[in-house]
Amino acid sequence: MAKLAYDIIIKPIITEKSMEMLAQQGKYTFEVAKSSNKIEIAKAVEALFPGVKVAKVNTINVRGVKKRMGRNEGYTPSWKKAIVTLAEGSKTIEFFDGMI
């Protein structure tokens, strides 16, 4: 069963560090499905944002962090992060344009 682009790209990551990477290096950060690979992520970004060409994808598996609520403790869920670099001359992703 083929994955849809919306199943692969879960949400954009908007933090101070990711916005700095976007402004200085043109790298976009997304939370992606844990089972997705770099090729699927690149195709999903190109499908969701027309006119965008992906040059490179870096992925990071983020481990869950130990948290406590009183005497109860547990872990936050682990997830996967993708840092997408666009090709030279590619359109920008309009969603991020107002945030820079």
Backbone as JSON, one array per atom type, in Angstrom:
{
  "sequence": "MAKLAYDIIIKPIITEKSMEMLAQQGKYTFEVAKSSNKIEIAKAVEALFPGVKVAKVNTINVRGVKKRMGRNEGYTPSWKKAIVTLAEGSKTIEFFDGMI",
  "N": [[0.84, -1.18, 0.0], [0.67, 2.12, -0.95], [2.07, 5.05, 0.5], [0.54, 8.13, 1.29], [1.33, 11.59, 0.63], [0.49, 13.22, 2.7], [0.48, 11.44, 4.8], [3.13, 11.04, 5.29], [4.51, 13.55, 5.75], [4.07, 15.06, 8.71], [3.91, 17.45, 10.33], [5.07, 20.9, 10.22], [8.1, 22.02, 11.82], [8.42, 24.57, 13.98], [10.59, 26.37, 15.42], [12.94, 28.39, 17.27], [15.54, 27.74, 16.46], [15.07, 26.29, 14.07], [13.92, 28.28, 12.46], [16.04, 30.02, 12.24], [17.85, 28.43, 10.8], [16.42, 28.28, 8.43], [16.37, 30.96, 7.57], [19.13, 31.54, 7.25], [20.35, 29.36, 5.86], [18.45, 28.22, 4.22], [17.05, 25.88, 4.88], [14.45, 23.64, 5.58], [12.37, 22.38, 8.2], [10.71, 19.47, 9.26], [8.32, 17.39, 10.99], [8.16, 13.97, 10.56], [6.75, 10.79, 9.46], [7.68, 7.91, 11.32], [8.35, 5.62, 9.93], [9.08, 6.4, 7.42], [11.36, 6.98, 4.65], [14.27, 8.74, 3.29], [13.91, 9.2, 0.52], [11.13, 8.93, 0.16], [10.32, 11.08, 1.76], [11.38, 13.29, 0.36], [9.93, 13.12, -2.07], [7.35, 13.49, -1.05], [7.44, 16.13, -0.05], [7.85, 17.54, -2.44], [5.45, 16.9, -3.69], [3.48, 18.02, -2.01], [4.07, 20.76, -2.01], [3.88, 22.58, -4.69], [6.17, 23.25, -7.38], [8.49, 23.16, -5.94], [11.77, 21.95, -5.59], [13.61, 19.37, -4.22], [16.83, 19.15, -2.9], [18.35, 17.83, -0.96], [17.94, 15.63, 1.85], [18.02, 15.34, 5.29], [17.75, 13.16, 8.05], [16.64, 12.67, 11.42], [16.34, 10.66, 14.22], [14.46, 11.24, 16.97], [14.69, 10.71, 20.31], [12.4, 9.75, 22.93], [11.74, 11.71, 25.87], [12.39, 11.46, 29.35], [9.83, 12.06, 31.62], [8.19, 13.49, 34.5], [5.29, 13.4, 36.55], [4.47, 14.31, 39.45], [4.67, 11.49, 41.44], [4.54, 9.74, 39.38], [6.09, 8.51, 36.48], [7.26, 8.63, 33.1], [7.8, 8.26, 29.53], [8.04, 10.63, 26.87], [6.68, 10.35, 23.55], [8.79, 8.91, 21.01], [10.05, 10.31, 17.92], [10.43, 11.29, 14.44], [12.54, 13.51, 12.7], [12.91, 15.62, 9.89], [15.21, 17.38, 7.91], [15.06, 19.46, 5.3], [16.69, 20.4, 2.38], [16.46, 22.71, -0.19], [16.74, 22.75, -3.79], [18.95, 24.75, -5.88], [17.54, 27.68, -7.23], [14.98, 26.82, -6.87], [11.47, 27.17, -6.03], [10.36, 28.85, -3.02], [8.94, 27.53, 0.04], [5.77, 28.53, 0.61], [4.36, 28.6, 2.99], [6.18, 29.08, 5.04], [7.12, 31.61, 4.48], [6.09, 34.0, 5.67], [7.12, 33.9, 8.2], [9.78, 34.4, 8.49]],
  "CA": [[0.0, 0.0, 0.0], [1.48, 3.33, -1.07], [1.81, 6.09, 1.48], [0.21, 9.44, 0.76], [2.24, 12.65, 1.09], [-0.01, 13.71, 3.99], [0.83, 10.46, 5.82], [4.58, 11.11, 5.52], [4.8, 14.83, 6.39], [3.07, 15.22, 9.76], [3.76, 18.88, 10.59], [6.33, 21.65, 10.21], [8.66, 22.32, 13.13], [8.67, 26.01, 14.02], [11.33, 26.74, 16.62], [13.92, 29.45, 17.03], [16.65, 27.17, 15.72], [14.65, 25.95, 12.7], [13.71, 29.52, 11.72], [17.38, 30.53, 11.96], [18.37, 27.61, 9.7], [15.68, 28.66, 7.23], [16.8, 32.29, 7.14], [20.55, 31.58, 6.88], [20.79, 28.29, 4.96], [17.36, 27.77, 3.37], [16.69, 24.51, 5.24], [13.12, 23.53, 6.17], [12.31, 21.29, 9.16], [9.39, 18.85, 9.38], [8.15, 16.11, 11.69], [7.73, 13.0, 9.55], [6.4, 9.46, 9.95], [8.88, 7.18, 11.72], [8.66, 4.55, 8.97], [9.42, 6.97, 6.11], [12.78, 7.13, 4.34], [14.63, 10.03, 2.69], [13.34, 9.3, -0.82], [9.7, 9.19, 0.36], [10.17, 12.43, 2.31], [11.64, 14.23, -0.73], [8.79, 13.07, -2.99], [6.18, 14.06, -0.36], [7.59, 17.59, -0.01], [7.63, 18.02, -3.81], [4.03, 16.73, -4.01], [2.66, 18.93, -1.2], [4.38, 22.15, -2.32], [4.19, 22.62, -6.13], [7.25, 24.12, -7.8], [9.64, 23.0, -5.05], [12.68, 20.85, -5.92], [14.41, 19.01, -3.06], [18.2, 18.78, -3.21], [18.91, 16.93, 0.05], [17.13, 15.39, 3.04], [18.69, 14.74, 6.44], [16.76, 12.71, 9.02], [17.1, 12.46, 12.79], [15.4, 9.99, 15.11], [14.47, 11.94, 18.25], [14.25, 9.81, 21.38], [11.49, 10.29, 23.92], [12.39, 12.26, 27.05], [11.77, 11.03, 30.6], [9.07, 13.13, 32.27], [7.53, 13.11, 35.74], [4.14, 14.15, 37.06], [4.41, 13.82, 40.82], [5.45, 10.26, 41.57], [4.42, 8.97, 38.14], [7.06, 8.9, 35.45], [7.14, 7.93, 31.83], [8.56, 8.85, 28.44], [7.3, 11.21, 25.76], [6.88, 9.47, 22.4], [9.9, 9.21, 20.11], [9.57, 10.76, 16.62], [11.46, 11.47, 13.43], [12.63, 14.87, 12.18], [13.58, 15.71, 8.58], [15.69, 18.7, 7.51], [15.0, 19.42, 3.84], [17.38, 21.46, 1.67], [15.91, 22.87, -1.53], [17.71, 22.92, -4.88], [19.17, 26.12, -6.34], [16.53, 28.14, -8.17], [13.66, 26.26, -6.55], [10.55, 28.06, -5.32], [10.35, 28.64, -1.58], [7.68, 27.01, 0.57], [5.05, 29.75, 0.96], [3.88, 28.52, 4.37], [7.21, 29.61, 5.92], [7.57, 32.93, 4.04], [5.7, 35.05, 6.59], [7.72, 33.69, 9.52], [11.21, 34.77, 8.52]],
  "C": [[0.88, 1.25, 0.0], [1.08, 4.35, -0.01], [1.47, 7.39, 0.75], [1.19, 10.47, 1.33], [1.81, 13.17, 2.46], [0.27, 12.73, 5.12], [2.31, 10.55, 6.19], [4.95, 12.39, 6.26], [3.71, 15.08, 7.43], [2.83, 16.7, 10.05], [5.1, 19.58, 10.47], [6.8, 21.89, 11.64], [9.06, 23.79, 13.11], [9.28, 26.34, 15.38], [12.31, 27.85, 16.26], [15.07, 28.94, 16.17], [16.26, 26.85, 14.26], [14.42, 27.2, 11.86], [15.05, 30.17, 11.37], [18.02, 29.76, 10.81], [17.7, 27.97, 8.38], [16.19, 29.99, 6.69], [18.23, 32.29, 6.6], [20.91, 30.58, 5.79], [19.69, 27.79, 4.03], [16.95, 26.33, 3.63], [15.36, 24.52, 6.0], [13.06, 22.29, 7.06], [10.87, 20.8, 9.31], [9.45, 17.66, 10.33], [7.56, 15.16, 10.67], [7.39, 11.67, 10.21], [7.68, 8.68, 10.24], [9.3, 6.14, 10.69], [9.1, 5.09, 7.61], [10.93, 7.08, 5.91], [13.01, 8.45, 3.6], [13.99, 10.24, 1.32], [11.85, 9.62, -0.73], [9.46, 10.61, 0.86], [10.36, 13.47, 1.2], [10.46, 14.28, -1.7], [7.54, 13.7, -2.36], [6.26, 15.58, -0.32], [7.33, 18.18, -1.4], [6.15, 17.91, -4.21], [3.15, 17.75, -3.26], [2.86, 20.4, -1.57], [4.79, 22.24, -3.79], [5.29, 23.62, -6.45], [8.51, 24.01, -6.96], [10.45, 21.79, -5.5], [13.58, 20.61, -4.71], [15.8, 18.58, -3.52], [18.71, 17.71, -2.25], [17.95, 16.8, 1.22], [18.01, 14.75, 4.1], [17.62, 14.35, 7.45], [17.42, 12.45, 10.37], [16.0, 11.74, 13.55], [15.53, 10.63, 16.48], [13.89, 11.01, 19.3], [13.29, 10.52, 22.33], [12.26, 10.7, 25.18], [11.65, 11.77, 28.28], [11.11, 12.21, 31.28], [8.43, 12.59, 33.53], [6.34, 14.01, 36.02], [3.92, 13.62, 38.47], [5.27, 12.58, 40.95], [5.36, 9.37, 40.34], [5.47, 9.45, 37.15], [6.87, 8.05, 34.21], [7.97, 8.66, 30.79], [7.61, 9.5, 27.44], [7.55, 10.33, 24.55], [8.11, 9.89, 21.57], [9.32, 9.53, 18.74], [10.74, 10.99, 15.69], [11.37, 12.88, 12.86], [13.38, 14.84, 10.86], [13.95, 17.16, 8.32], [15.86, 18.66, 6.0], [15.71, 20.64, 3.27], [16.84, 21.52, 0.25], [17.02, 23.1, -2.55], [17.83, 24.4, -5.24], [18.1, 26.49, -7.36], [15.14, 27.59, -7.92], [12.79, 27.33, -5.89], [10.68, 27.81, -3.83], [9.01, 28.05, -1.17], [6.92, 28.19, 1.18], [4.6, 29.77, 2.41], [4.87, 29.21, 5.32], [7.56, 31.07, 5.62], [7.23, 34.05, 5.03], [6.39, 34.97, 7.95], [9.16, 34.16, 9.62], [11.38, 36.19, 8.99]]
}
